[in-house]
Amino acid sequence: MKTTRHATYTLNYHIVWLPKYRNSVLGNEVEDRVRRILHEIADEKGLEIVDLTVQPDHVHLFVSSPPKHAPSLLANWFKGISSRKYHTF
């Protein structure tokens, strides 16, 4: 259980996404870079990654978040920010 000033919670979200056309592009050095980027995002936003699996054709992210963040916002953060960070490096 985690607590904030106004809530006691245990909220975990399972977010899955895949590359366009489910191409197998998330292997080797790409996988390592995606892992680092997702952990950076979690640290910046104050979230805890419970489990992260990067397969060649999809990503499974199991993340714990306070109740003030909507699941759609979490998906938006992880997918959007990771895409921008990956393509600007």
PEHU-V243105 format. One record per backbone hydrogen bond with DSSP energy under -1.0 kcal/mol. NH is the residue of the N-H (numbers start at 1). CO is the residue of the C=O. E is the energy in kcal/mol with one decimal. If there is no record, write none. Layout:
<<NH;CO;E> <NH;CO;E>>
//
This chain:
<<2;9;-2.8> <4;7;-3.0> <9;2;-2.9> <13;63;-3.2> <15;61;-3.3> <17;59;-1.7> <22;19;-2.4> <23;20;-1.4> <25;23;-1.7> <26;56;-2.2> <30;27;-1.7> <32;28;-1.7> <33;29;-2.0> <34;30;-2.6> <35;31;-2.4> <36;32;-2.2> <37;33;-2.4> <38;34;-2.5> <39;35;-2.2> <40;36;-2.2> <41;37;-2.3> <42;38;-2.2> <43;39;-2.3> <44;40;-2.6> <45;41;-2.2> <47;42;-2.8> <48;64;-1.9> <50;62;-2.3> <51;62;-1.9> <53;60;-2.7> <55;58;-2.7> <59;17;-2.9> <60;53;-3.1> <61;15;-2.8> <62;51;-3.1> <63;13;-2.6> <64;48;-3.1> <65;11;-1.7> <69;66;-1.7> <74;70;-1.9> <75;71;-2.3> <76;72;-2.2> <77;73;-2.7> <78;74;-2.7> <79;75;-2.6> <80;76;-2.3> <81;77;-2.1> <82;78;-1.1> <83;79;-1.6> <84;80;-2.2> <85;81;-2.9> <86;82;-2.3> <87;83;-2.0> <88;84;-1.1>>
//
